[in-house]
Each structure stands twice: as structure tokens, then as C-alpha cells.
Amino acid sequence: MSISAFARTLDQELVALARGVTYECPCCGEFVLHDGADVRCPECALSLPGLLAGAGTGLQLRLQAG
């Protein structure tokens, strides 16, 4: 079994944060805190105001039960 490197771009990291898939700060790697629609890192003071405001899953289901 070999270990392969896994690297994401900043855009991919921000999208993952906005979707709620990751809770890791793109600057320092510590966990971020969610304050309503804002995301902030208590370790390095990174602040992304309104990042979660328009974030959605992008998944739309048009099914109706019954």
C-alpha cells in the first residue's frame, strides 16, 4: 500500500467550507467556527463573512411521495 499526496486548490477548499463538508481552516489547518452565515478561525483570525449565506447543496429533487 502506498501513500499518495492529496492537495486541493483554495477554490475547492472554500467550496468545501461553504458546503459544510470540511471544518478545516484553509490558512492554518485548525478547525473553524460557524457563526450563523459567517465562518471564522479562532487560531489565525481568518474571517469569511457571509460564506454560508448562499451556500446550498446544489441538489434539487423533484420527487413527491405518495
N, CA, C, O and CB atoms as a CASP TS submission, in Angstrom:
PFRMAT TS
TARGET T0000
AUTHOR 0000-0000-0000
METHOD Language model
MODEL 1
PARENT N/A
ATOM      1  N   MET     1       0.846  -1.165   0.000  1.00  0.00           N
ATOM      2  CA  MET     1       0.000   0.000   0.000  1.00  0.00           C
ATOM      3  C   MET     1       0.895   1.232   0.000  1.00  0.00           C
ATOM      4  O   MET     1       1.823   1.331   0.803  1.00  0.00           O
ATOM      5  CB  MET     1      -0.965  -0.005   1.215  1.00  0.00           C
ATOM      6  N   SER     2       0.623   2.149  -0.880  1.00  0.00           N
ATOM      7  CA  SER     2       1.423   3.366  -0.957  1.00  0.00           C
ATOM      8  C   SER     2       0.581   4.569  -0.539  1.00  0.00           C
ATOM      9  O   SER     2      -0.646   4.554  -0.645  1.00  0.00           O
ATOM     10  CB  SER     2       1.983   3.564  -2.384  1.00  0.00           C
ATOM     11  N   ILE     3       1.248   5.583  -0.074  1.00  0.00           N
ATOM     12  CA  ILE     3       0.593   6.820   0.332  1.00  0.00           C
ATOM     13  C   ILE     3       0.700   7.810  -0.814  1.00  0.00           C
ATOM     14  O   ILE     3       1.787   8.047  -1.343  1.00  0.00           O
ATOM     15  CB  ILE     3       1.224   7.400   1.638  1.00  0.00           C
ATOM     16  N   SER     4      -0.426   8.384  -1.194  1.00  0.00           N
ATOM     17  CA  SER     4      -0.413   9.382  -2.263  1.00  0.00           C
ATOM     18  C   SER     4      -0.806  10.735  -1.688  1.00  0.00           C
ATOM     19  O   SER     4      -1.618  10.823  -0.768  1.00  0.00           O
ATOM     20  CB  SER     4      -1.371   8.977  -3.419  1.00  0.00           C
ATOM     21  N   ALA     5      -0.227  11.768  -2.236  1.00  0.00           N
ATOM     22  CA  ALA     5      -0.495  13.130  -1.770  1.00  0.00           C
ATOM     23  C   ALA     5      -1.885  13.565  -2.202  1.00  0.00           C
ATOM     24  O   ALA     5      -2.350  13.223  -3.289  1.00  0.00           O
ATOM     25  CB  ALA     5       0.565  14.112  -2.308  1.00  0.00           C
ATOM     26  N   PHE     6      -2.532  14.315  -1.341  1.00  0.00           N
ATOM     27  CA  PHE     6      -3.855  14.835  -1.636  1.00  0.00           C
ATOM     28  C   PHE     6      -3.809  16.341  -1.437  1.00  0.00           C
ATOM     29  O   PHE     6      -3.610  16.818  -0.320  1.00  0.00           O
ATOM     30  CB  PHE     6      -4.951  14.170  -0.737  1.00  0.00           C
ATOM     31  N   ALA     7      -3.991  17.079  -2.504  1.00  0.00           N
ATOM     32  CA  ALA     7      -3.940  18.537  -2.419  1.00  0.00           C
ATOM     33  C   ALA     7      -5.152  19.115  -3.134  1.00  0.00           C
ATOM     34  O   ALA     7      -5.528  18.669  -4.218  1.00  0.00           O
ATOM     35  CB  ALA     7      -2.619  19.093  -3.030  1.00  0.00           C
ATOM     36  N   ARG     8      -5.749  20.109  -2.509  1.00  0.00           N
ATOM     37  CA  ARG     8      -6.873  20.804  -3.115  1.00  0.00           C
ATOM     38  C   ARG     8      -6.490  22.257  -3.331  1.00  0.00           C
ATOM     39  O   ARG     8      -5.625  22.792  -2.638  1.00  0.00           O
ATOM     40  CB  ARG     8      -8.145  20.690  -2.235  1.00  0.00           C
ATOM     41  N   THR     9      -7.136  22.886  -4.292  1.00  0.00           N
ATOM     42  CA  THR     9      -6.890  24.298  -4.537  1.00  0.00           C
ATOM     43  C   THR     9      -7.682  25.121  -3.520  1.00  0.00           C
ATOM     44  O   THR     9      -8.564  24.596  -2.841  1.00  0.00           O
ATOM     45  CB  THR     9      -7.277  24.687  -5.994  1.00  0.00           C
ATOM     46  N   LEU    10      -7.368  26.397  -3.421  1.00  0.00           N
ATOM     47  CA  LEU    10      -8.081  27.281  -2.495  1.00  0.00           C
ATOM     48  C   LEU    10      -9.560  27.352  -2.854  1.00  0.00           C
ATOM     49  O   LEU    10     -10.412  27.374  -1.966  1.00  0.00           O
ATOM     50  CB  LEU    10      -7.463  28.692  -2.508  1.00  0.00           C
ATOM     51  N   ASP    11      -9.870  27.388  -4.140  1.00  0.00           N
ATOM     52  CA  ASP    11     -11.267  27.415  -4.563  1.00  0.00           C
ATOM     53  C   ASP    11     -12.010  26.176  -4.075  1.00  0.00           C
ATOM     54  O   ASP    11     -13.141  26.276  -3.598  1.00  0.00           O
ATOM     55  CB  ASP    11     -11.360  27.518  -6.088  1.00  0.00           C
ATOM     56  N   GLN    12     -11.382  25.017  -4.193  1.00  0.00           N
ATOM     57  CA  GLN    12     -12.004  23.781  -3.742  1.00  0.00           C
ATOM     58  C   GLN    12     -12.189  23.786  -2.222  1.00  0.00           C
ATOM     59  O   GLN    12     -13.200  23.301  -1.713  1.00  0.00           O
ATOM     60  CB  GLN    12     -11.163  22.575  -4.172  1.00  0.00           C
ATOM     61  N   GLU    13     -11.210  24.336  -1.505  1.00  0.00           N
ATOM     62  CA  GLU    13     -11.326  24.421  -0.047  1.00  0.00           C
ATOM     63  C   GLU    13     -12.488  25.318   0.361  1.00  0.00           C
ATOM     64  O   GLU    13     -13.246  24.975   1.269  1.00  0.00           O
ATOM     65  CB  GLU    13     -10.021  24.945   0.563  1.00  0.00           C
ATOM     66  N   LEU    14     -12.635  26.474  -0.307  1.00  0.00           N
ATOM     67  CA  LEU    14     -13.707  27.406   0.031  1.00  0.00           C
ATOM     68  C   LEU    14     -15.072  26.819  -0.294  1.00  0.00           C
ATOM     69  O   LEU    14     -16.025  27.021   0.458  1.00  0.00           O
ATOM     70  CB  LEU    14     -13.518  28.726  -0.709  1.00  0.00           C
ATOM     71  N   VAL    15     -15.178  26.101  -1.397  1.00  0.00           N
ATOM     72  CA  VAL    15     -16.438  25.445  -1.745  1.00  0.00           C
ATOM     73  C   VAL    15     -16.773  24.378  -0.709  1.00  0.00           C
ATOM     74  O   VAL    15     -17.929  24.239  -0.310  1.00  0.00           O
ATOM     75  CB  VAL    15     -16.362  24.822  -3.158  1.00  0.00           C
ATOM     76  N   ALA    16     -15.768  23.627  -0.275  1.00  0.00           N
ATOM     77  CA  ALA    16     -15.987  22.600   0.746  1.00  0.00           C
ATOM     78  C   ALA    16     -16.433  23.240   2.065  1.00  0.00           C
ATOM     79  O   ALA    16     -17.304  22.702   2.748  1.00  0.00           O
ATOM     80  CB  ALA    16     -14.700  21.768   0.962  1.00  0.00           C
ATOM     81  N   LEU    17     -15.848  24.376   2.425  1.00  0.00           N
ATOM     82  CA  LEU    17     -16.269  25.096   3.633  1.00  0.00           C
ATOM     83  C   LEU    17     -17.712  25.574   3.499  1.00  0.00           C
ATOM     84  O   LEU    17     -18.509  25.441   4.428  1.00  0.00           O
ATOM     85  CB  LEU    17     -15.335  26.295   3.904  1.00  0.00           C
ATOM     86  N   ALA    18     -18.037  26.130   2.335  1.00  0.00           N
ATOM     87  CA  ALA    18     -19.378  26.656   2.116  1.00  0.00           C
ATOM     88  C   ALA    18     -20.424  25.550   2.131  1.00  0.00           C
ATOM     89  O   ALA    18     -21.554  25.775   2.564  1.00  0.00           O
ATOM     90  CB  ALA    18     -19.437  27.407   0.799  1.00  0.00           C
ATOM     91  N   ARG    19     -20.069  24.376   1.670  1.00  0.00           N
ATOM     92  CA  ARG    19     -20.999  23.246   1.664  1.00  0.00           C
ATOM     93  C   ARG    19     -21.073  22.557   3.013  1.00  0.00           C
ATOM     94  O   ARG    19     -21.974  21.753   3.250  1.00  0.00           O
ATOM     95  CB  ARG    19     -20.595  22.246   0.606  1.00  0.00           C
ATOM     96  N   GLY    20     -20.140  22.861   3.897  1.00  0.00           N
ATOM     97  CA  GLY    20     -20.125  22.216   5.201  1.00  0.00           C
ATOM     98  C   GLY    20     -19.460  20.858   5.195  1.00  0.00           C
ATOM     99  O   GLY    20     -19.612  20.084   6.139  1.00  0.00           O
ATOM    100  N   VAL    21     -18.723  20.564   4.137  1.00  0.00           N
ATOM    101  CA  VAL    21     -18.052  19.270   4.017  1.00  0.00           C
ATOM    102  C   VAL    21     -16.798  19.222   4.866  1.00  0.00           C
ATOM    103  O   VAL    21     -16.439  18.166   5.386  1.00  0.00           O
ATOM    104  CB  VAL    21     -17.707  18.980   2.564  1.00  0.00           C
ATOM    105  N   THR    22     -16.129  20.355   5.009  1.00  0.00           N
ATOM    106  CA  THR    22     -14.910  20.409   5.798  1.00  0.00           C
ATOM    107  C   THR    22     -15.030  21.492   6.858  1.00  0.00           C
ATOM    108  O   THR    22     -15.747  22.475   6.676  1.00  0.00           O
ATOM    109  CB  THR    22     -13.689  20.663   4.900  1.00  0.00           C
ATOM    110  N   TYR    23     -14.333  21.308   7.950  1.00  0.00           N
ATOM    111  CA  TYR    23     -14.291  22.304   9.023  1.00  0.00           C
ATOM    112  C   TYR    23     -12.859  22.732   9.281  1.00  0.00           C
ATOM    113  O   TYR    23     -12.527  23.177  10.380  1.00  0.00           O
ATOM    114  CB  TYR    23     -14.924  21.750  10.314  1.00  0.00           C
ATOM    115  N   GLU    24     -12.010  22.598   8.272  1.00  0.00           N
ATOM    116  CA  GLU    24     -10.593  22.911   8.423  1.00  0.00           C
ATOM    117  C   GLU    24     -10.288  24.264   7.803  1.00  0.00           C
ATOM    118  O   GLU    24     -10.712  24.556   6.685  1.00  0.00           O
ATOM    119  CB  GLU    24      -9.721  21.819   7.781  1.00  0.00           C
ATOM    120  N   CYS    25      -9.551  25.084   8.533  1.00  0.00           N
ATOM    121  CA  CYS    25      -9.166  26.405   8.051  1.00  0.00           C
ATOM    122  C   CYS    25      -8.192  26.262   6.885  1.00  0.00           C
ATOM    123  O   CYS    25      -7.219  25.514   6.990  1.00  0.00           O
ATOM    124  CB  CYS    25      -8.537  27.244   9.191  1.00  0.00           C
ATOM    125  N   PRO    26      -8.434  26.969   5.765  1.00  0.00           N
ATOM    126  CA  PRO    26      -7.517  26.864   4.628  1.00  0.00           C
ATOM    127  C   PRO    26      -6.159  27.526   4.883  1.00  0.00           C
ATOM    128  O   PRO    26      -5.210  27.283   4.138  1.00  0.00           O
ATOM    129  CB  PRO    26      -8.153  27.483   3.407  1.00  0.00           C
ATOM    130  N   CYS    27      -6.054  28.357   5.920  1.00  0.00           N
ATOM    131  CA  CYS    27      -4.783  29.027   6.215  1.00  0.00           C
ATOM    132  C   CYS    27      -3.909  28.250   7.187  1.00  0.00           C
ATOM    133  O   CYS    27      -2.731  28.012   6.921  1.00  0.00           O
ATOM    134  CB  CYS    27      -5.046  30.397   6.774  1.00  0.00           C
ATOM    135  N   CYS    28      -4.498  27.852   8.325  1.00  0.00           N
ATOM    136  CA  CYS    28      -3.664  27.247   9.369  1.00  0.00           C
ATOM    137  C   CYS    28      -3.980  25.775   9.635  1.00  0.00           C
ATOM    138  O   CYS    28      -3.208  25.094  10.309  1.00  0.00           O
ATOM    139  CB  CYS    28      -3.822  28.021  10.644  1.00  0.00           C
ATOM    140  N   GLY    29      -5.087  25.282   9.122  1.00  0.00           N
ATOM    141  CA  GLY    29      -5.422  23.879   9.298  1.00  0.00           C
ATOM    142  C   GLY    29      -6.187  23.552  10.560  1.00  0.00           C
ATOM    143  O   GLY    29      -6.534  22.393  10.785  1.00  0.00           O
ATOM    144  N   GLU    30      -6.461  24.548  11.394  1.00  0.00           N
ATOM    145  CA  GLU    30      -7.240  24.313  12.609  1.00  0.00           C
ATOM    146  C   GLU    30      -8.729  24.278  12.261  1.00  0.00           C
ATOM    147  O   GLU    30      -9.118  24.585  11.134  1.00  0.00           O
ATOM    148  CB  GLU    30      -6.951  25.410  13.674  1.00  0.00           C
ATOM    149  N   PHE    31      -9.542  23.906  13.223  1.00  0.00           N
ATOM    150  CA  PHE    31     -10.979  23.855  12.992  1.00  0.00           C
ATOM    151  C   PHE    31     -11.570  25.255  12.984  1.00  0.00           C
ATOM    152  O   PHE    31     -11.159  26.110  13.768  1.00  0.00           O
ATOM    153  CB  PHE    31     -11.666  22.996  14.055  1.00  0.00           C
ATOM    154  N   VAL    32     -12.535  25.491  12.097  1.00  0.00           N
ATOM    155  CA  VAL    32     -13.215  26.779  12.008  1.00  0.00           C
ATOM    156  C   VAL    32     -14.508  26.724  12.811  1.00  0.00           C
ATOM    157  O   VAL    32     -15.024  25.650  13.118  1.00  0.00           O
ATOM    158  CB  VAL    32     -13.502  27.154  10.533  1.00  0.00           C
ATOM    159  N   LEU    33     -15.015  27.900  13.141  1.00  0.00           N
ATOM    160  CA  LEU    33     -16.278  28.037  13.852  1.00  0.00           C
ATOM    161  C   LEU    33     -17.301  28.665  12.916  1.00  0.00           C
ATOM    162  O   LEU    33     -16.970  29.543  12.119  1.00  0.00           O
ATOM    163  CB  LEU    33     -16.107  28.887  15.142  1.00  0.00           C
ATOM    164  N   HIS    34     -18.530  28.214  13.018  1.00  0.00           N
ATOM    165  CA  HIS    34     -19.612  28.762  12.207  1.00  0.00           C
ATOM    166  C   HIS    34     -20.469  29.651  13.089  1.00  0.00           C
ATOM    167  O   HIS    34     -21.057  29.189  14.067  1.00  0.00           O
ATOM    168  CB  HIS    34     -20.465  27.632  11.556  1.00  0.00           C
ATOM    169  N   ASP    35     -20.538  30.925  12.741  1.00  0.00           N
ATOM    170  CA  ASP    35     -21.369  31.901  13.459  1.00  0.00           C
ATOM    171  C   ASP    35     -22.468  32.365  12.513  1.00  0.00           C
ATOM    172  O   ASP    35     -22.309  33.369  11.818  1.00  0.00           O
ATOM    173  CB  ASP    35     -20.514  33.123  13.978  1.00  0.00           C
ATOM    174  N   GLY    36     -23.562  31.651  12.484  1.00  0.00           N
ATOM    175  CA  GLY    36     -24.628  31.983  11.544  1.00  0.00           C
ATOM    176  C   GLY    36     -24.149  31.748  10.129  1.00  0.00           C
ATOM    177  O   GLY    36     -23.830  30.617   9.763  1.00  0.00           O
ATOM    178  N   ALA    37     -24.094  32.805   9.321  1.00  0.00           N
ATOM    179  CA  ALA    37     -23.629  32.693   7.942  1.00  0.00           C
ATOM    180  C   ALA    37     -22.129  32.936   7.814  1.00  0.00           C
ATOM    181  O   ALA    37     -21.574  32.808   6.723  1.00  0.00           O
ATOM    182  CB  ALA    37     -24.378  33.668   7.064  1.00  0.00           C
ATOM    183  N   ASP    38     -21.474  33.282   8.909  1.00  0.00           N
ATOM    184  CA  ASP    38     -20.047  33.587   8.885  1.00  0.00           C
ATOM    185  C   ASP    38     -19.213  32.380   9.311  1.00  0.00           C
ATOM    186  O   ASP    38     -19.646  31.544  10.105  1.00  0.00           O
ATOM    187  CB  ASP    38     -19.747  34.780   9.793  1.00  0.00           C
ATOM    188  N   VAL    39     -18.015  32.321   8.762  1.00  0.00           N
ATOM    189  CA  VAL    39     -17.046  31.289   9.149  1.00  0.00           C
ATOM    190  C   VAL    39     -15.806  32.005   9.641  1.00  0.00           C
ATOM    191  O   VAL    39     -15.305  32.917   8.983  1.00  0.00           O
ATOM    192  CB  VAL    39     -16.709  30.313   7.953  1.00  0.00           C
ATOM    193  N   ARG    40     -15.308  31.593  10.804  1.00  0.00           N
ATOM    194  CA  ARG    40     -14.094  32.229  11.313  1.00  0.00           C
ATOM    195  C   ARG    40     -13.209  31.185  11.980  1.00  0.00           C
ATOM    196  O   ARG    40     -13.677  30.155  12.465  1.00  0.00           O
ATOM    197  CB  ARG    40     -14.440  33.364  12.308  1.00  0.00           C
ATOM    198  N   CYS    41     -11.924  31.484  11.987  1.00  0.00           N
ATOM    199  CA  CYS    41     -10.947  30.611  12.620  1.00  0.00           C
ATOM    200  C   CYS    41     -10.442  31.297  13.891  1.00  0.00           C
ATOM    201  O   CYS    41      -9.902  32.401  13.817  1.00  0.00           O
ATOM    202  CB  CYS    41      -9.764  30.283  11.645  1.00  0.00           C
ATOM    203  N   PRO    42     -10.608  30.668  15.046  1.00  0.00           N
ATOM    204  CA  PRO    42     -10.143  31.295  16.282  1.00  0.00           C
ATOM    205  C   PRO    42      -8.621  31.285  16.422  1.00  0.00           C
ATOM    206  O   PRO    42      -8.065  32.054  17.207  1.00  0.00           O
ATOM    207  CB  PRO    42     -10.760  30.598  17.468  1.00  0.00           C
ATOM    208  N   GLU    43      -7.953  30.429  15.673  1.00  0.00           N
ATOM    209  CA  GLU    43      -6.498  30.309  15.789  1.00  0.00           C
ATOM    210  C   GLU    43      -5.771  31.420  15.029  1.00  0.00           C
ATOM    211  O   GLU    43      -4.917  32.101  15.596  1.00  0.00           O
ATOM    212  CB  GLU    43      -6.044  28.949  15.273  1.00  0.00           C
ATOM    213  N   CYS    44      -6.105  31.604  13.750  1.00  0.00           N
ATOM    214  CA  CYS    44      -5.374  32.585  12.926  1.00  0.00           C
ATOM    215  C   CYS    44      -6.199  33.830  12.606  1.00  0.00           C
ATOM    216  O   CYS    44      -5.717  34.726  11.913  1.00  0.00           O
ATOM    217  CB  CYS    44      -4.929  31.937  11.629  1.00  0.00           C
ATOM    218  N   ALA    45      -7.444  33.898  13.106  1.00  0.00           N
ATOM    219  CA  ALA    45      -8.343  35.043  12.939  1.00  0.00           C
ATOM    220  C   ALA    45      -8.835  35.219  11.507  1.00  0.00           C
ATOM    221  O   ALA    45      -9.261  36.314  11.141  1.00  0.00           O
ATOM    222  CB  ALA    45      -7.650  36.301  13.381  1.00  0.00           C
ATOM    223  N   LEU    46      -8.787  34.171  10.689  1.00  0.00           N
ATOM    224  CA  LEU    46      -9.375  34.232   9.352  1.00  0.00           C
ATOM    225  C   LEU    46     -10.871  34.415   9.501  1.00  0.00           C
ATOM    226  O   LEU    46     -11.506  33.728  10.301  1.00  0.00           O
ATOM    227  CB  LEU    46      -9.047  32.950   8.522  1.00  0.00           C
ATOM    228  N   SER    47     -11.438  35.333   8.739  1.00  0.00           N
ATOM    229  CA  SER    47     -12.871  35.580   8.797  1.00  0.00           C
ATOM    230  C   SER    47     -13.425  35.581   7.381  1.00  0.00           C
ATOM    231  O   SER    47     -12.917  36.275   6.500  1.00  0.00           O
ATOM    232  CB  SER    47     -13.181  36.921   9.517  1.00  0.00           C
ATOM    233  N   LEU    48     -14.473  34.793   7.178  1.00  0.00           N
ATOM    234  CA  LEU    48     -15.139  34.730   5.877  1.00  0.00           C
ATOM    235  C   LEU    48     -16.611  35.083   6.090  1.00  0.00           C
ATOM    236  O   LEU    48     -17.457  34.196   6.202  1.00  0.00           O
ATOM    237  CB  LEU    48     -14.981  33.306   5.215  1.00  0.00           C
ATOM    238  N   PRO    49     -16.916  36.398   6.145  1.00  0.00           N
ATOM    239  CA  PRO    49     -18.286  36.812   6.439  1.00  0.00           C
ATOM    240  C   PRO    49     -19.250  36.457   5.305  1.00  0.00           C
ATOM    241  O   PRO    49     -18.972  36.703   4.131  1.00  0.00           O
ATOM    242  CB  PRO    49     -18.331  38.310   6.703  1.00  0.00           C
ATOM    243  N   GLY    50     -20.374  35.879   5.682  1.00  0.00           N
ATOM    244  CA  GLY    50     -21.414  35.568   4.705  1.00  0.00           C
ATOM    245  C   GLY    50     -21.132  34.374   3.824  1.00  0.00           C
ATOM    246  O   GLY    50     -21.842  34.165   2.840  1.00  0.00           O
ATOM    247  N   LEU    51     -20.130  33.587   4.136  1.00  0.00           N
ATOM    248  CA  LEU    51     -19.772  32.453   3.272  1.00  0.00           C
ATOM    249  C   LEU    51     -20.905  31.442   3.191  1.00  0.00           C
ATOM    250  O   LEU    51     -21.142  30.860   2.133  1.00  0.00           O
ATOM    251  CB  LEU    51     -18.500  31.768   3.785  1.00  0.00           C
ATOM    252  N   LEU    52     -21.606  31.229   4.300  1.00  0.00           N
ATOM    253  CA  LEU    52     -22.657  30.218   4.317  1.00  0.00           C
ATOM    254  C   LEU    52     -24.024  30.780   3.962  1.00  0.00           C
ATOM    255  O   LEU    52     -25.005  30.037   3.966  1.00  0.00           O
ATOM    256  CB  LEU    52     -22.718  29.572   5.668  1.00  0.00           C
ATOM    257  N   ALA    53     -24.119  32.071   3.654  1.00  0.00           N
ATOM    258  CA  ALA    53     -25.414  32.693   3.390  1.00  0.00           C
ATOM    259  C   ALA    53     -26.090  32.111   2.158  1.00  0.00           C
ATOM    260  O   ALA    53     -27.274  31.778   2.203  1.00  0.00           O
ATOM    261  CB  ALA    53     -25.248  34.188   3.223  1.00  0.00           C
ATOM    262  N   GLY    54     -25.367  31.986   1.078  1.00  0.00           N
ATOM    263  CA  GLY    54     -25.964  31.473  -0.157  1.00  0.00           C
ATOM    264  C   GLY    54     -25.556  30.060  -0.453  1.00  0.00           C
ATOM    265  O   GLY    54     -25.788  29.566  -1.556  1.00  0.00           O
ATOM    266  N   ALA    55     -24.960  29.403   0.497  1.00  0.00           N
ATOM    267  CA  ALA    55     -24.470  28.046   0.250  1.00  0.00           C
ATOM    268  C   ALA    55     -25.620  27.061   0.293  1.00  0.00           C
ATOM    269  O   ALA    55     -26.434  27.049   1.216  1.00  0.00           O
ATOM    270  CB  ALA    55     -23.395  27.655   1.278  1.00  0.00           C
ATOM    271  N   GLY    56     -25.656  26.261  -0.707  1.00  0.00           N
ATOM    272  CA  GLY    56     -26.642  25.189  -0.753  1.00  0.00           C
ATOM    273  C   GLY    56     -25.964  23.930  -1.235  1.00  0.00           C
ATOM    274  O   GLY    56     -24.784  23.934  -1.585  1.00  0.00           O
ATOM    275  N   THR    57     -26.702  22.885  -1.247  1.00  0.00           N
ATOM    276  CA  THR    57     -26.105  21.633  -1.695  1.00  0.00           C
ATOM    277  C   THR    57     -26.063  21.544  -3.202  1.00  0.00           C
ATOM    278  O   THR    57     -25.278  20.778  -3.760  1.00  0.00           O
ATOM    279  CB  THR    57     -26.867  20.456  -1.134  1.00  0.00           C
ATOM    280  N   GLY    58     -26.906  22.328  -3.871  1.00  0.00           N
ATOM    281  CA  GLY    58     -26.966  22.248  -5.316  1.00  0.00           C
ATOM    282  C   GLY    58     -27.775  21.058  -5.800  1.00  0.00           C
ATOM    283  O   GLY    58     -27.904  20.842  -7.005  1.00  0.00           O
ATOM    284  N   LEU    59     -28.316  20.295  -4.880  1.00  0.00           N
ATOM    285  CA  LEU    59     -29.087  19.113  -5.209  1.00  0.00           C
ATOM    286  C   LEU    59     -30.558  19.459  -5.157  1.00  0.00           C
ATOM    287  O   LEU    59     -31.062  19.916  -4.131  1.00  0.00           O
ATOM    288  CB  LEU    59     -28.760  17.949  -4.255  1.00  0.00           C
ATOM    289  N   GLN    60     -31.243  19.242  -6.261  1.00  0.00           N
ATOM    290  CA  GLN    60     -32.663  19.522  -6.309  1.00  0.00           C
ATOM    291  C   GLN    60     -33.393  18.237  -6.685  1.00  0.00           C
ATOM    292  O   GLN    60     -33.144  17.646  -7.735  1.00  0.00           O
ATOM    293  CB  GLN    60     -32.978  20.666  -7.315  1.00  0.00           C
ATOM    294  N   LEU    61     -34.276  17.831  -5.826  1.00  0.00           N
ATOM    295  CA  LEU    61     -35.078  16.642  -6.095  1.00  0.00           C
ATOM    296  C   LEU    61     -36.478  17.059  -6.434  1.00  0.00           C
ATOM    297  O   LEU    61     -37.082  17.861  -5.722  1.00  0.00           O
ATOM    298  CB  LEU    61     -35.077  15.680  -4.899  1.00  0.00           C
ATOM    299  N   ARG    62     -37.002  16.529  -7.509  1.00  0.00           N
ATOM    300  CA  ARG    62     -38.362  16.869  -7.924  1.00  0.00           C
ATOM    301  C   ARG    62     -39.258  15.641  -7.801  1.00  0.00           C
ATOM    302  O   ARG    62     -39.997  15.295  -8.722  1.00  0.00           O
ATOM    303  CB  ARG    62     -38.379  17.413  -9.377  1.00  0.00           C
ATOM    304  N   LEU    63     -39.176  15.007  -6.668  1.00  0.00           N
ATOM    305  CA  LEU    63     -39.988  13.830  -6.401  1.00  0.00           C
ATOM    306  C   LEU    63     -41.007  14.151  -5.341  1.00  0.00           C
ATOM    307  O   LEU    63     -40.761  14.968  -4.453  1.00  0.00           O
ATOM    308  CB  LEU    63     -39.121  12.646  -5.972  1.00  0.00           C
ATOM    309  N   GLN    64     -42.153  13.509  -5.431  1.00  0.00           N
ATOM    310  CA  GLN    64     -43.176  13.718  -4.430  1.00  0.00           C
ATOM    311  C   GLN    64     -43.629  12.358  -3.916  1.00  0.00           C
ATOM    312  O   GLN    64     -43.960  11.459  -4.689  1.00  0.00           O
ATOM    313  CB  GLN    64     -44.369  14.529  -5.004  1.00  0.00           C
ATOM    314  N   ALA    65     -43.633  12.233  -2.627  1.00  0.00           N
ATOM    315  CA  ALA    65     -44.066  10.969  -2.034  1.00  0.00           C
ATOM    316  C   ALA    65     -45.575  10.854  -2.099  1.00  0.00           C
ATOM    317  O   ALA    65     -46.293  11.851  -2.022  1.00  0.00           O
ATOM    318  CB  ALA    65     -43.583  10.851  -0.577  1.00  0.00           C
ATOM    319  N   GLY    66     -46.044   9.634  -2.243  1.00  0.00           N
ATOM    320  CA  GLY    66     -47.494   9.420  -2.185  1.00  0.00           C
ATOM    321  C   GLY    66     -47.990   8.978  -3.441  1.00  0.00           C
ATOM    322  O   GLY    66     -49.191   8.747  -3.583  1.00  0.00           O
TER
END
